[in-house]
């Protein structure tokens, strides 16, 4: 094992470049204190060790994160270089009691300004640079982070086509966009992590497992501005072209605080998401506990999902299985994507089937107990919910029922119980619905 200390080098990257010339296993130690850095590229057989009290803080200038070919909101394209990046690497460990800080405040402010201006076109130099590399950007499927602006913010950490990844013990915070993003990778272990972003920092998912297999996530704490444990597999025709599922994922003993969806599957589902097992997790103040979501145009099948022994307190809606996920739908898409009428079944029609949910205790529910809504042409099929115990919050803490799931108002009424539409073979507490 070759060990070096980052402070002995001009930069983090120069230390990694030095290690890249050595054979065997390598360890880079980030010492106590604040270390500022630009983008970092990791290498195989590397342990990145963050000492207790170490803060690796990224510079917040979009111009230094050069375009790189990646997947962004489910579509392959050029986007900004991830802050910490590993491509086609093996045997990487990131560990220690330190912190990796994405310094996201200015990134969130830039995006907030875009939303206030209701801007849908590129404007800044770093956006125009990406627009030239992505000539079809105007025709791409809409997403919640406004990809048409080409403000394609970087994730804090991304593993691209990697194997044998272990992330443990350290804290991730203040990500510009998605926090820990694994793409086309396998054999991933994420343990004892803390991931935190402000609740109003939009699109700051905690973990995005994207067309990956053999993943274990356990003993983690998530407190973020979007979904927490998020499983994806590409969007629409591009995701169908790649056609790599997310499969064999285990989640154990995690605690989820602020989050749009605690265990979120979708909405980028084109390659399929299957064989997922979630047990013994706690959700406190999470908007939606279990959240399976897709919509017309996304494609793929969510199937063989097992969730059990989950405790929830103060969730808006404990269980969502929905196929009318509306954020990012453009005005010209609404008539088709949000239609309540039968549409032709095509390759981009999504499917949800074979879902088992067991031993759910949910108290202080603020909106609706469950929202299970399929498409008329693609009903949700074979759902078994057993031992689901739920209690609504007091009247002063209730929210309007449209908070259960963003569907642009569709299917929400005064019913705060279990709403089911376009579902086949549904059992709830032993009763066929």
GILINMO-V151846 format. One record per residue. N is the residue number from 1. PSI is psi in whole degrees, -180 to 180 (NA if undefined). Layout:
N&PSI ; N&PSI
This chain:
1&123 ; 2&122 ; 3&136 ; 4&158 ; 5&131 ; 6&-36 ; 7&-11 ; 8&-1 ; 9&164 ; 10&-35 ; 11&167 ; 12&-45 ; 13&-37 ; 14&-34 ; 15&-42 ; 16&-40 ; 17&-38 ; 18&-47 ; 19&-30 ; 20&-20 ; 21&-3 ; 22&150 ; 23&158 ; 24&-165 ; 25&147 ; 26&151 ; 27&129 ; 28&121 ; 29&126 ; 30&112 ; 31&168 ; 32&142 ; 33&177 ; 34&125 ; 35&113 ; 36&146 ; 37&156 ; 38&-160 ; 39&146 ; 40&137 ; 41&121 ; 42&170 ; 43&168 ; 44&158 ; 45&36 ; 46&135 ; 47&121 ; 48&112 ; 49&113 ; 50&109 ; 51&155 ; 52&129 ; 53&-6 ; 54&137 ; 55&113 ; 56&109 ; 57&128 ; 58&143 ; 59&139 ; 60&33 ; 61&112 ; 62&-24 ; 63&-20 ; 64&-4 ; 65&87 ; 66&153 ; 67&142 ; 68&146 ; 69&125 ; 70&-167 ; 71&128 ; 72&118 ; 73&43 ; 74&1 ; 75&131 ; 76&134 ; 77&179 ; 78&136 ; 79&179 ; 80&142 ; 81&129 ; 82&153 ; 83&-51 ; 84&123 ; 85&139 ; 86&126 ; 87&125 ; 88&46 ; 89&164 ; 90&152 ; 91&61 ; 92&133 ; 93&129 ; 94&123 ; 95&-179 ; 96&173 ; 97&15 ; 98&-167 ; 99&139 ; 100&118 ; 101&119 ; 102&-4 ; 103&50 ; 104&-8 ; 105&-47 ; 106&-31 ; 107&-44 ; 108&-39 ; 109&-39 ; 110&-43 ; 111&-37 ; 112&-39 ; 113&-40 ; 114&-44 ; 115&-41 ; 116&-36 ; 117&-10 ; 118&44 ; 119&137 ; 120&5 ; 121&153 ; 122&147 ; 123&-49 ; 124&159 ; 125&-42 ; 126&-23 ; 127&-44 ; 128&-33 ; 129&-43 ; 130&-35 ; 131&-36 ; 132&-35 ; 133&-20 ; 134&71 ; 135&-17 ; 136&14 ; 137&-31 ; 138&-24 ; 139&5 ; 140&153 ; 141&138 ; 142&150 ; 143&165 ; 144&-21 ; 145&20 ; 146&63 ; 147&-23 ; 148&-19 ; 149&-16 ; 150&19 ; 151&73 ; 152&82 ; 153&150 ; 154&145 ; 155&160 ; 156&-48 ; 157&136 ; 158&132 ; 159&120 ; 160&114 ; 161&50 ; 162&163 ; 163&145 ; 164&72 ; 165&134 ; 166&115 ; 167&124 ; 168&141 ; 169&-29 ; 170&173 ; 171&138 ; 172&136 ; 173&158 ; 174&50 ; 175&141 ; 176&-33 ; 177&-142 ; 178&147 ; 179&-59 ; 180&109 ; 181&116 ; 182&129 ; 183&129 ; 184&41 ; 185&166 ; 186&158 ; 187&71 ; 188&131 ; 189&126 ; 190&114 ; 191&143 ; 192&36 ; 193&152 ; 194&125 ; 195&121 ; 196&131 ; 197&152 ; 198&146 ; 199&-24 ; 200&10 ; 201&96 ; 202&145 ; 203&22 ; 204&59 ; 205&151 ; 206&-63 ; 207&130 ; 208&107 ; 209&111 ; 210&104 ; 211&54 ; 212&163 ; 213&156 ; 214&71 ; 215&133 ; 216&129 ; 217&120 ; 218&150 ; 219&40 ; 220&158 ; 221&127 ; 222&135 ; 223&91 ; 224&178 ; 225&12 ; 226&-143 ; 227&159 ; 228&-90 ; 229&111 ; 230&126 ; 231&129 ; 232&167 ; 233&35 ; 234&159 ; 235&135 ; 236&-149 ; 237&-33 ; 238&-41 ; 239&-36 ; 240&-37 ; 241&-47 ; 242&-47 ; 243&51 ; 244&120 ; 245&166 ; 246&127 ; 247&157 ; 248&66 ; 249&132 ; 250&134 ; 251&128 ; 252&136 ; 253&44 ; 254&154 ; 255&130 ; 256&124 ; 257&-122 ; 258&129 ; 259&147 ; 260&-39 ; 261&129 ; 262&-64 ; 263&103 ; 264&126 ; 265&115 ; 266&-171 ; 267&-3 ; 268&101 ; 269&12 ; 270&-40 ; 271&-7 ; 272&149 ; 273&121 ; 274&161 ; 275&62 ; 276&133 ; 277&117 ; 278&128 ; 279&148 ; 280&52 ; 281&159 ; 282&138 ; 283&121 ; 284&113 ; 285&13 ; 286&140 ; 287&-52 ; 288&131 ; 289&-72 ; 290&128 ; 291&98 ; 292&124 ; 293&139 ; 294&-173 ; 295&168 ; 296&139 ; 297&-18 ; 298&-41 ; 299&176 ; 300&173 ; 301&130 ; 302&122 ; 303&159 ; 304&59 ; 305&125 ; 306&123 ; 307&127 ; 308&157 ; 309&61 ; 310&134 ; 311&134 ; 312&138 ; 313&119 ; 314&17 ; 315&149 ; 316&-47 ; 317&113 ; 318&-37 ; 319&120 ; 320&121 ; 321&101 ; 322&146 ; 323&23 ; 324&40 ; 325&116 ; 326&-22 ; 327&134 ; 328&-5 ; 329&125 ; 330&157 ; 331&-39 ; 332&-10 ; 333&-17 ; 334&-43 ; 335&-38 ; 336&-54 ; 337&-38 ; 338&11 ; 339&137 ; 340&0 ; 341&157 ; 342&134 ; 343&159 ; 344&142 ; 345&120 ; 346&173 ; 347&-27 ; 348&11 ; 349&125 ; 350&163 ; 351&145 ; 352&127 ; 353&156 ; 354&68 ; 355&128 ; 356&125 ; 357&126 ; 358&140 ; 359&69 ; 360&119 ; 361&113 ; 362&121 ; 363&161 ; 364&42 ; 365&130 ; 366&-15 ; 367&-75 ; 368&145 ; 369&-43 ; 370&145 ; 371&104 ; 372&100 ; 373&114 ; 374&-177 ; 375&148 ; 376&-35 ; 377&-10 ; 378&73 ; 379&152 ; 380&133 ; 381&144 ; 382&70 ; 383&129 ; 384&118 ; 385&115 ; 386&137 ; 387&53 ; 388&110 ; 389&124 ; 390&148 ; 391&132 ; 392&156 ; 393&168 ; 394&158 ; 395&-39 ; 396&-15 ; 397&3 ; 398&148 ; 399&162 ; 400&150 ; 401&-18 ; 402&-14 ; 403&-12 ; 404&-43 ; 405&135 ; 406&105 ; 407&19 ; 408&38 ; 409&-9 ; 410&136 ; 411&7 ; 412&131 ; 413&-153 ; 414&-4 ; 415&118 ; 416&10 ; 417&-132 ; 418&108 ; 419&128 ; 420&129 ; 421&136 ; 422&59 ; 423&137 ; 424&137 ; 425&66 ; 426&124 ; 427&127 ; 428&118 ; 429&44 ; 430&-3 ; 431&131 ; 432&127 ; 433&NA
